[in-house]
Amino acid sequence: MMARRSVSPMIKRLLLAGAVASILSFPADPAMSADGIDPEADKILIAMSTYLGSLPAFSMSADVDNEIVDLAGQKLQMSSTATFIIKRPEKLYVYRQGAFAEAEFIYDGEVLTLHGKGKNAYMQIKTSGNIDKAISTIENEIGLDAPGADLLLANPHASLAAGVTSSAYLGTAYVHGVECHYLTFRADRVDWQLWVQVGKTPLPMKYIITTKWVTGAPQYSVRFRDWNTRPQIKAEQFAFTVPEGARKLDTIPVNEVGEIVIGEGRK
């Protein structure tokens, strides 16, 4: 059993003073609209959405932490890393390495390929369209949970703002040493927070989703890094060549954590 630490009255007072100071440092929101949406927060969200949507191509990496609560009530955190390459309107490449699979997602505008690199297995779905269509296929047809994919859409604001009941602008903070606007949003089932880089390149730097009505309020968090808004992209980046000996699967299972389990699908 972990020993209980006692806290002196002085430390308690210092902690309380620090909390009060932090709260008072946040700007007041006299301009809060009647529906609870803070104009400044929405303005920054729109600016980020417009900027991302206007980029013909970009790449970045991300560190992802996905919390789950087991049957005993213990909160566990599953970590993964991902790399994204986007070429609008219809080219997408994602490499993800996590606890359950090492996988590539490749979309060339006609075919979406999921390739399990470690298991040497792949699945393909014909789905003509753009990146928005590819993301919809990943979520709805494959059943893969993809929080944060909203940021890759042509108009992230439309998806992110849907269902928001209130929001707030909490000033600036630092993520990876970068000064960011700190925004918070509330909806019926989830709360979410977003840190957007200050300046002429309003890039998302951190994104947290909290599932409120699940025991333990688990969070899904993403820290973005290594942004490149003018990447040198080779055409073959979005072309999939079947590796020697690879198995073609009809389905790829998704486990209870919302992660793919490459190698267990039907042949």
C-alpha positions in Angstrom: 0.0 0.0 0.0 1.3 3.4 -0.9 2.1 5.6 2.1 0.0 8.7 2.5 1.9 11.9 2.3 1.0 14.7 4.7 0.9 18.2 3.4 1.8 21.1 5.7 -0.7 24.0 6.1 1.8 26.4 4.5 2.1 24.2 1.4 -1.6 24.0 1.2 -1.9 27.7 1.3 0.8 28.1 -1.4 -1.0 25.6 -3.7 -4.3 27.4 -3.2 -2.7 30.7 -3.9 -1.1 29.3 -7.1 -4.4 27.9 -8.2 -6.2 31.3 -7.6 -3.4 33.1 -9.4 -3.7 30.8 -12.4 -7.5 31.3 -12.6 -7.1 35.1 -12.3 -4.5 35.2 -15.0 -7.1 33.8 -17.5 -8.8 36.6 -19.4 -12.4 37.4 -18.6 -14.9 36.7 -21.2 -17.4 39.6 -21.3 -18.0 39.0 -25.0 -19.3 35.4 -24.4 -22.3 35.0 -26.7 -25.7 33.8 -25.5 -25.1 30.2 -26.7 -21.9 29.9 -24.7 -19.5 30.0 -27.6 -16.6 32.3 -26.9 -16.0 34.6 -30.0 -12.2 34.6 -29.5 -12.0 30.8 -29.2 -14.1 30.4 -32.3 -12.1 33.0 -34.2 -8.8 31.1 -33.5 -10.5 27.8 -34.4 -11.7 29.2 -37.7 -8.2 30.7 -38.4 -6.5 27.3 -37.8 -9.1 25.5 -39.9 -8.8 28.0 -42.8 -5.0 27.8 -42.7 -4.8 24.0 -42.6 -7.5 23.7 -45.3 -5.6 26.1 -47.6 -2.3 24.2 -47.5 -1.9 22.2 -50.7 0.4 19.8 -48.8 1.9 19.3 -45.4 3.5 16.7 -43.2 3.9 16.2 -39.4 4.4 13.7 -36.7 2.4 13.0 -33.5 2.7 11.4 -30.2 -0.6 9.8 -29.2 -1.8 8.7 -25.7 -5.0 6.8 -25.5 -6.4 6.1 -22.0 -8.7 3.2 -21.2 -10.2 2.1 -17.9 -10.1 -1.7 -17.2 -12.9 -3.7 -15.5 -11.1 -3.2 -12.1 -11.3 0.6 -12.5 -7.6 1.1 -13.2 -6.7 3.7 -15.8 -4.2 2.5 -18.4 -2.5 4.6 -21.1 -1.6 3.2 -24.5 1.0 5.2 -26.4 1.8 5.3 -30.1 3.5 7.5 -32.7 2.3 8.5 -36.1 3.5 10.3 -39.2 1.2 12.0 -41.6 1.7 13.2 -45.2 -1.1 15.0 -46.9 -1.4 16.2 -50.5 -4.8 17.7 -51.2 -7.3 16.9 -52.4 -7.0 13.2 -52.5 -3.6 11.9 -51.3 -3.0 10.6 -47.8 -0.3 8.6 -46.1 -0.2 7.7 -42.4 2.3 5.5 -40.6 1.4 4.4 -37.1 3.3 2.4 -34.6 1.6 1.4 -31.4 1.0 -1.4 -28.9 -1.1 -3.5 -31.2 0.1 -2.9 -34.7 2.6 -1.2 -37.0 0.6 -0.1 -39.9 0.4 2.1 -43.0 -2.7 3.8 -44.4 -2.3 4.8 -48.0 -4.9 6.5 -50.1 -4.3 7.4 -53.8 -7.8 8.9 -54.5 -9.2 5.6 -55.7 -8.1 2.9 -53.3 -7.5 2.9 -49.5 -4.9 0.4 -48.4 -4.2 -0.7 -44.8 -0.9 -2.5 -44.6 0.2 -4.3 -41.5 4.0 -4.1 -41.8 4.9 -6.4 -39.0 2.3 -9.1 -40.0 2.9 -8.6 -43.8 -0.9 -8.5 -44.3 -3.0 -5.9 -46.1 -6.6 -4.9 -46.9 -7.8 -2.7 -49.7 -11.1 -0.8 -50.2 -12.1 1.0 -53.4 -13.4 4.5 -52.4 -13.1 7.3 -54.9 -13.1 10.8 -53.7 -10.9 13.0 -51.5 -9.2 12.8 -48.1 -12.5 13.5 -46.3 -13.9 10.4 -48.0 -10.9 8.2 -47.0 -11.2 9.3 -43.3 -15.0 8.5 -43.4 -14.2 5.0 -44.8 -11.6 4.4 -42.1 -14.1 5.4 -39.3 -17.4 4.0 -40.7 -16.6 1.0 -42.9 -13.5 -0.3 -41.1 -14.7 0.8 -37.7 -11.4 2.2 -36.6 -11.5 4.9 -34.0 -9.6 8.0 -35.3 -9.9 10.9 -32.9 -8.0 13.8 -34.2 -8.7 13.0 -37.8 -11.0 16.0 -37.9 -7.9 18.1 -38.2 -7.0 16.5 -41.6 -10.4 17.4 -43.2 -10.8 20.1 -45.8 -12.8 22.1 -43.3 -11.8 21.1 -39.7 -14.0 23.8 -38.1 -17.3 22.3 -39.4 -16.6 19.0 -37.8 -14.9 20.2 -34.6 -17.6 22.9 -33.8 -20.5 20.5 -34.4 -22.3 19.9 -31.1 -20.2 22.4 -29.1 -22.3 23.9 -26.3 -19.7 26.2 -24.7 -16.1 27.3 -25.2 -13.5 29.5 -23.6 -10.2 31.2 -24.5 -7.7 30.8 -21.7 -4.8 32.9 -22.9 -1.5 31.4 -24.1 0.6 28.5 -23.0 3.6 26.6 -24.3 3.7 23.3 -26.1 7.2 22.0 -27.1 8.5 25.5 -26.4 6.0 27.0 -28.8 3.6 29.7 -27.7 0.1 28.6 -28.3 -3.5 29.9 -27.8 -5.2 27.7 -25.3 -8.8 26.9 -26.2 -11.4 24.7 -24.4 -14.7 23.3 -25.7 -17.6 21.4 -24.2 -20.2 19.1 -25.8 -22.8 16.7 -24.5 -20.6 13.6 -24.4 -17.0 14.9 -24.6 -14.9 17.9 -23.6 -11.9 18.9 -25.7 -9.0 21.2 -25.5 -6.8 22.6 -28.3 -3.5 24.5 -28.4 -2.9 26.5 -31.5 0.4 28.1 -32.4 0.4 31.9 -32.1 1.3 33.9 -35.2 0.8 33.7 -38.9 1.0 29.9 -39.0 -1.9 28.8 -36.6 -1.0 25.1 -36.5 -2.5 22.7 -33.9 0.2 21.7 -31.4 -1.8 19.7 -28.9 -5.3 18.2 -28.8 -7.1 16.4 -25.9 -10.5 14.8 -25.9 -12.1 13.8 -22.6 -14.9 11.3 -22.6 -16.9 12.6 -19.7 -19.5 10.0 -18.9 -17.2 6.9 -19.0 -15.8 5.8 -15.6 -12.5 7.6 -15.0 -13.1 10.1 -17.8 -10.4 8.7 -20.1 -8.6 11.0 -22.4 -7.2 10.8 -25.9 -4.3 13.2 -26.4 -2.1 14.1 -29.3 1.0 16.3 -29.4 1.9 17.4 -32.9 5.5 18.0 -33.9 7.8 18.4 -36.9 5.4 20.4 -39.0 6.4 20.9 -42.6 4.0 23.1 -44.7 6.2 22.8 -47.8 7.2 19.1 -47.9 9.0 17.5 -50.9 6.6 14.7 -51.7 7.4 11.9 -54.2 4.5 10.4 -56.2 5.4 6.9 -55.1 4.7 7.9 -51.5 1.0 7.2 -52.2 1.5 4.1 -54.3 1.2 0.7 -52.6 3.2 -2.3 -54.0 2.2 -5.6 -52.5 5.2 -7.0 -50.6 6.4 -10.5 -51.5 4.5 -13.1 -49.5 1.9 -10.6 -48.1 -1.6 -11.9 -47.2 -4.6 -10.1 -48.5 -7.4 -9.8 -45.9 -11.1 -9.2 -46.4 -11.4 -7.6 -43.0 -9.2 -6.2 -40.3 -10.5 -6.5 -36.7 -10.7 -3.6 -34.4 -10.3 -4.4 -30.7 -12.2 -2.9 -27.8 -9.7 -0.1 -27.5 -10.5 1.1 -31.0 -7.2 -0.1 -32.4 -6.6 -2.3 -35.4 -5.3 -5.8 -34.9 -3.4 -6.6 -38.1 -3.1 -10.3 -38.9 -6.3 -11.6 -37.4 -8.7 -10.7 -40.2 -10.3 -13.2 -42.7 -8.2 -14.2 -45.6 
